[in-house]
Amino acid sequence: MRYLISDVHGCYEEYQELLDKIHFSNEDELYVLGDAMDRGPEPIKVIQDMMGRSNVSYIVGNHDYMMLQALGRLMVEITEENYAGYLTSEDLMNYSYWVLDGGQITANRFRALPREEQREILDYLSEGLTYAVIEERGKKLILVHAGLRGFEEKRPLEDYELLDFLFERTDYRKRYYQDYRKIIVTGHTPTPNIREDAQPLIYRGNGHIAIDCGCVFGGNLAAYCVEMEEVTYVKSRQRWGR
């Protein structure tokens, strides 16, 4: 079976419970639509678990991008030649934005790791996918983190830039692809902000499937099974910011 999960945001216990609940095995595949880290209590454990599984495909999210922007620069060895002008005001601003948007817990956990493990994590995230397309019974599921900025129906996915997939929220009120066989699957926007009933359940409609059910905000962590078109939920154990 193939499963889709998004926006774990450091909710390691819920993530492990969800994998147990769907009986995830080496015969299955898991696609994670970004933002495994930040906000929740154990972001590094989530990332390292995914890194240790050969059957997990990771799609980069906006928090992954912010982490790479912030920590990628800090990982460079400071020498006598570069110490005076290496870090710029932009580097410091990127780090500040990331920390304020939930990155502090990740930074703290990351700092406690050996240097080699730090590099392995950054390498893993930097090699993540920008998007993925999977097929099932004549349908094409287009997996992205946030959406498709500058969308044009005839524009090939490979013509989009990385940032086009990361930040701009999808307009779930409209159908993007008129071809009903093409469905856009996204995370990034918690589904209580999409659904009319404001419930932390996946949203399906207008050629979209939204699977970020706001676990870190007190909602659910969801796993969508591609073959069965069924969803498994695990209730959040905490709420970020409280």
MARTIDO-440526 format. One record per residue (C-alpha): residue number from 1; x negated, y negated, z negated. Coordinates in Angstrom, 3 decimals. Example, Ala and Ser with C-alpha at 12.3 -4.5 7.8 and 13.67 -1.06 7.14 Angstrom:
2
+-----+----------+----------+----------+
:   i :        X :        Y :        Z :
+-----+----------+----------+----------+
:   1 :  -12.300 :    4.500 :   -7.800 :
:   2 :  -13.670 :    1.060 :   -7.140 :
+-----+----------+----------+----------+
END
This chain:
242
+-----+----------+----------+----------+
:   i :        X :        Y :        Z :
+-----+----------+----------+----------+
:   1 :    0.000 :    0.000 :    0.000 :
:   2 :   -1.001 :   -3.607 :    0.562 :
:   3 :   -0.297 :   -6.152 :   -2.161 :
:   4 :   -0.416 :   -9.957 :   -2.221 :
:   5 :   -1.191 :  -11.980 :   -5.372 :
:   6 :   -1.966 :  -15.660 :   -5.788 :
:   7 :   -3.024 :  -18.230 :   -8.399 :
:   8 :   -4.063 :  -15.907 :  -11.216 :
:   9 :   -5.755 :  -18.938 :  -12.832 :
:  10 :   -7.679 :  -17.028 :  -15.460 :
:  11 :   -4.670 :  -15.026 :  -16.714 :
:  12 :   -6.755 :  -11.882 :  -17.031 :
:  13 :   -4.432 :   -9.870 :  -19.289 :
:  14 :   -1.442 :  -10.488 :  -17.017 :
:  15 :   -3.556 :   -9.651 :  -13.972 :
:  16 :   -4.654 :   -6.313 :  -15.447 :
:  17 :   -1.108 :   -5.508 :  -16.562 :
:  18 :    0.168 :   -6.248 :  -13.069 :
:  19 :   -2.402 :   -3.952 :  -11.447 :
:  20 :   -1.398 :   -1.216 :  -13.879 :
:  21 :    2.273 :   -1.832 :  -13.211 :
:  22 :    1.895 :   -1.387 :   -9.436 :
:  23 :   -0.430 :    1.610 :   -9.997 :
:  24 :   -3.121 :   -0.111 :   -7.939 :
:  25 :   -5.697 :    2.427 :   -6.759 :
:  26 :   -8.680 :    2.709 :   -4.444 :
:  27 :   -6.261 :    3.754 :   -1.690 :
:  28 :   -4.473 :    0.385 :   -1.856 :
:  29 :   -5.478 :   -3.069 :   -0.654 :
:  30 :   -5.116 :   -6.362 :   -2.482 :
:  31 :   -5.130 :   -9.809 :   -0.906 :
:  32 :   -5.626 :  -12.654 :   -3.381 :
:  33 :   -4.528 :  -16.035 :   -2.033 :
:  34 :   -7.010 :  -18.113 :   -3.992 :
:  35 :   -7.330 :  -19.861 :   -7.351 :
:  36 :   -8.371 :  -16.928 :   -9.509 :
:  37 :  -10.055 :  -19.362 :  -11.895 :
:  38 :   -9.416 :  -22.482 :  -13.994 :
:  39 :   -6.768 :  -23.357 :  -16.571 :
:  40 :   -6.232 :  -19.858 :  -18.026 :
:  41 :   -8.349 :  -18.266 :  -20.781 :
:  42 :  -10.545 :  -15.775 :  -18.860 :
:  43 :  -11.328 :  -17.052 :  -15.352 :
:  44 :  -14.726 :  -15.370 :  -15.044 :
:  45 :  -13.326 :  -11.955 :  -16.018 :
:  46 :  -10.719 :  -12.267 :  -13.264 :
:  47 :  -13.315 :  -13.174 :  -10.637 :
:  48 :  -15.744 :  -10.460 :  -11.700 :
:  49 :  -13.009 :   -7.831 :  -11.608 :
:  50 :  -12.151 :   -8.804 :   -8.026 :
:  51 :  -15.839 :   -8.822 :   -7.107 :
:  52 :  -16.174 :   -5.250 :   -8.355 :
:  53 :  -13.401 :   -3.906 :   -6.104 :
:  54 :  -14.194 :   -3.122 :   -2.472 :
:  55 :  -10.486 :   -3.139 :   -1.595 :
:  56 :   -9.852 :   -6.785 :   -2.552 :
:  57 :   -9.859 :   -9.543 :    0.071 :
:  58 :  -10.222 :  -13.020 :   -1.377 :
:  59 :   -8.843 :  -16.124 :    0.345 :
:  60 :  -10.318 :  -19.428 :   -0.812 :
:  61 :   -8.081 :  -21.827 :   -2.757 :
:  62 :   -8.474 :  -25.465 :   -3.686 :
:  63 :   -9.821 :  -24.607 :   -7.155 :
:  64 :  -12.415 :  -22.322 :   -5.590 :
:  65 :  -13.440 :  -25.177 :   -3.326 :
:  66 :  -13.675 :  -27.643 :   -6.218 :
:  67 :  -15.722 :  -25.170 :   -8.254 :
:  68 :  -18.132 :  -24.616 :   -5.384 :
:  69 :  -18.453 :  -28.351 :   -4.783 :
:  70 :  -19.200 :  -28.996 :   -8.446 :
:  71 :  -21.371 :  -26.039 :   -9.445 :
:  72 :  -23.091 :  -25.466 :   -6.107 :
:  73 :  -24.995 :  -28.690 :   -6.559 :
:  74 :  -25.778 :  -28.065 :  -10.209 :
:  75 :  -27.259 :  -24.635 :   -9.479 :
:  76 :  -30.170 :  -26.146 :   -7.528 :
:  77 :  -33.409 :  -26.227 :   -9.490 :
:  78 :  -34.332 :  -29.740 :  -10.554 :
:  79 :  -37.988 :  -30.493 :   -9.850 :
:  80 :  -40.295 :  -33.418 :  -10.397 :
:  81 :  -39.713 :  -34.375 :   -6.766 :
:  82 :  -35.910 :  -34.416 :   -6.798 :
:  83 :  -34.840 :  -35.106 :  -10.379 :
:  84 :  -34.528 :  -38.876 :  -10.019 :
:  85 :  -32.040 :  -38.915 :   -7.164 :
:  86 :  -30.679 :  -35.418 :   -6.736 :
:  87 :  -27.276 :  -35.791 :   -8.377 :
:  88 :  -25.226 :  -38.540 :   -6.774 :
:  89 :  -22.181 :  -40.411 :   -8.046 :
:  90 :  -20.112 :  -38.242 :   -5.685 :
:  91 :  -21.481 :  -35.076 :   -7.346 :
:  92 :  -20.518 :  -36.393 :  -10.764 :
:  93 :  -17.087 :  -37.439 :   -9.517 :
:  94 :  -16.455 :  -33.986 :   -8.011 :
:  95 :  -17.409 :  -32.340 :  -11.290 :
:  96 :  -15.186 :  -34.702 :  -13.257 :
:  97 :  -12.165 :  -34.098 :  -11.016 :
:  98 :  -12.643 :  -30.351 :  -11.251 :
:  99 :  -12.950 :  -30.358 :  -15.053 :
: 100 :   -9.869 :  -32.553 :  -15.433 :
: 101 :   -7.855 :  -30.205 :  -13.208 :
: 102 :   -8.474 :  -27.201 :  -15.425 :
: 103 :  -12.097 :  -26.438 :  -14.617 :
: 104 :  -13.494 :  -26.943 :  -18.131 :
: 105 :  -12.725 :  -23.390 :  -19.277 :
: 106 :  -14.381 :  -21.993 :  -16.129 :
: 107 :  -17.420 :  -24.240 :  -16.583 :
: 108 :  -17.801 :  -23.079 :  -20.197 :
: 109 :  -17.543 :  -19.383 :  -19.322 :
: 110 :  -19.795 :  -19.797 :  -16.293 :
: 111 :  -22.486 :  -21.550 :  -18.330 :
: 112 :  -22.727 :  -18.565 :  -20.678 :
: 113 :  -23.620 :  -16.154 :  -17.848 :
: 114 :  -27.133 :  -15.134 :  -16.804 :
: 115 :  -28.404 :  -17.071 :  -13.803 :
: 116 :  -28.136 :  -14.084 :  -11.473 :
: 117 :  -24.489 :  -13.499 :  -12.323 :
: 118 :  -23.776 :  -17.173 :  -11.758 :
: 119 :  -25.261 :  -16.977 :   -8.278 :
: 120 :  -23.304 :  -13.799 :   -7.475 :
: 121 :  -20.029 :  -15.512 :   -8.353 :
: 122 :  -20.774 :  -18.586 :   -6.250 :
: 123 :  -21.875 :  -16.369 :   -3.345 :
: 124 :  -18.663 :  -14.349 :   -3.610 :
: 125 :  -16.461 :  -17.439 :   -3.525 :
: 126 :  -18.426 :  -19.081 :   -0.728 :
: 127 :  -17.920 :  -15.969 :    1.401 :
: 128 :  -14.154 :  -15.930 :    0.840 :
: 129 :  -11.723 :  -15.950 :    3.744 :
: 130 :  -10.032 :  -19.140 :    4.937 :
: 131 :   -6.962 :  -17.164 :    6.002 :
: 132 :   -5.902 :  -13.630 :    6.893 :
: 133 :   -3.304 :  -12.137 :    9.217 :
: 134 :   -1.784 :   -8.752 :    8.511 :
: 135 :    0.892 :   -6.899 :   10.475 :
: 136 :    3.750 :   -4.727 :    9.334 :
: 137 :    6.635 :   -3.374 :   11.422 :
: 138 :    6.254 :   -5.967 :   14.159 :
: 139 :    5.871 :   -8.903 :   11.760 :
: 140 :    2.749 :  -11.023 :   11.359 :
: 141 :    2.098 :  -12.302 :    7.856 :
: 142 :   -0.199 :  -15.335 :    7.885 :
: 143 :   -1.882 :  -15.551 :    4.478 :
: 144 :   -3.187 :  -18.951 :    3.385 :
: 145 :   -3.643 :  -20.637 :    0.033 :
: 146 :   -1.634 :  -23.855 :    0.337 :
: 147 :   -0.377 :  -24.371 :    3.877 :
: 148 :   -1.334 :  -25.528 :    7.349 :
: 149 :   -2.208 :  -29.218 :    7.500 :
: 150 :   -1.683 :  -30.709 :   10.941 :
: 151 :    0.450 :  -27.759 :   11.969 :
: 152 :    1.095 :  -27.172 :   15.656 :
: 153 :    2.827 :  -23.973 :   16.664 :
: 154 :    0.535 :  -23.285 :   19.597 :
: 155 :   -2.647 :  -24.140 :   17.695 :
: 156 :   -4.777 :  -21.040 :   17.003 :
: 157 :   -5.561 :  -20.477 :   13.336 :
: 158 :   -9.288 :  -20.479 :   14.050 :
: 159 :   -8.999 :  -24.094 :   15.231 :
: 160 :   -8.020 :  -25.309 :   11.749 :
: 161 :  -10.678 :  -26.582 :    9.342 :
: 162 :  -11.178 :  -25.117 :    5.863 :
: 163 :   -9.552 :  -28.082 :    4.118 :
: 164 :   -6.456 :  -27.703 :    6.302 :
: 165 :   -5.604 :  -24.559 :    4.307 :
: 166 :   -6.389 :  -25.774 :    0.794 :
: 167 :   -4.557 :  -28.844 :   -0.459 :
: 168 :   -1.521 :  -29.886 :    1.569 :
: 169 :    1.668 :  -28.373 :    0.225 :
: 170 :    3.920 :  -26.485 :    2.599 :
: 171 :    7.327 :  -27.947 :    3.422 :
: 172 :    9.502 :  -24.957 :    2.588 :
: 173 :   12.626 :  -26.721 :    3.847 :
: 174 :   11.598 :  -26.191 :    7.452 :
: 175 :   10.549 :  -23.280 :    9.623 :
: 176 :    7.055 :  -23.710 :   11.070 :
: 177 :    6.871 :  -20.865 :   13.569 :
: 178 :    9.967 :  -20.469 :   15.713 :
: 179 :    8.822 :  -16.927 :   16.383 :
: 180 :   10.710 :  -15.097 :   13.626 :
: 181 :    8.054 :  -12.382 :   13.581 :
: 182 :    5.527 :  -14.867 :   12.128 :
: 183 :    5.810 :  -15.504 :    8.398 :
: 184 :    3.579 :  -17.841 :    6.383 :
: 185 :    2.656 :  -16.525 :    2.931 :
: 186 :    1.364 :  -19.121 :    0.461 :
: 187 :    0.377 :  -19.718 :   -3.125 :
: 188 :   -0.592 :  -23.136 :   -4.545 :
: 189 :    2.913 :  -24.521 :   -5.127 :
: 190 :    4.628 :  -22.865 :   -8.111 :
: 191 :    7.925 :  -21.413 :   -6.961 :
: 192 :   10.008 :  -23.113 :   -9.711 :
: 193 :    9.205 :  -26.285 :   -7.769 :
: 194 :   10.583 :  -24.702 :   -4.578 :
: 195 :   13.588 :  -22.631 :   -5.607 :
: 196 :   16.921 :  -24.352 :   -6.210 :
: 197 :   17.376 :  -22.353 :   -9.420 :
: 198 :   13.839 :  -23.301 :  -10.604 :
: 199 :   13.140 :  -19.681 :  -11.584 :
: 200 :    9.552 :  -18.293 :  -11.633 :
: 201 :   10.330 :  -15.785 :   -8.897 :
: 202 :    8.982 :  -15.576 :   -5.359 :
: 203 :   10.646 :  -17.693 :   -2.675 :
: 204 :   11.675 :  -16.256 :    0.685 :
: 205 :   13.258 :  -18.367 :    3.411 :
: 206 :   12.720 :  -20.381 :    6.602 :
: 207 :    9.858 :  -18.121 :    7.656 :
: 208 :    8.029 :  -18.500 :    4.332 :
: 209 :    7.121 :  -16.308 :    1.398 :
: 210 :    5.773 :  -18.250 :   -1.602 :
: 211 :    4.211 :  -16.055 :   -4.276 :
: 212 :    2.718 :  -18.408 :   -6.912 :
: 213 :    5.249 :  -17.937 :   -9.680 :
: 214 :    3.417 :  -20.220 :  -12.107 :
: 215 :    1.936 :  -17.683 :  -14.501 :
: 216 :   -0.482 :  -20.141 :  -16.081 :
: 217 :    2.400 :  -22.574 :  -16.639 :
: 218 :    4.501 :  -20.017 :  -18.525 :
: 219 :    6.125 :  -18.316 :  -15.518 :
: 220 :    5.255 :  -14.963 :  -13.938 :
: 221 :    2.377 :  -13.337 :  -12.112 :
: 222 :    3.755 :  -11.632 :   -9.003 :
: 223 :    2.547 :   -8.891 :   -6.664 :
: 224 :    4.313 :   -8.662 :   -3.302 :
: 225 :    4.148 :   -5.273 :   -1.592 :
: 226 :    3.886 :   -5.689 :    2.180 :
: 227 :    5.167 :   -2.256 :    3.150 :
: 228 :    8.111 :   -2.122 :    0.746 :
: 229 :    8.871 :   -5.891 :    0.758 :
: 230 :    9.310 :   -5.593 :   -3.006 :
: 231 :    7.941 :   -7.719 :   -5.831 :
: 232 :    6.568 :   -6.713 :   -9.211 :
: 233 :    6.355 :   -9.314 :  -11.999 :
: 234 :    4.477 :   -9.705 :  -15.257 :
: 235 :    5.548 :  -12.392 :  -17.696 :
: 236 :    2.994 :  -15.012 :  -18.757 :
: 237 :    1.467 :  -14.704 :  -22.214 :
: 238 :    0.494 :  -18.370 :  -22.500 :
: 239 :    1.033 :  -21.775 :  -21.014 :
: 240 :   -1.800 :  -24.047 :  -19.950 :
: 241 :   -1.901 :  -27.409 :  -21.672 :
: 242 :   -0.148 :  -26.353 :  -24.864 :
+-----+----------+----------+----------+
END
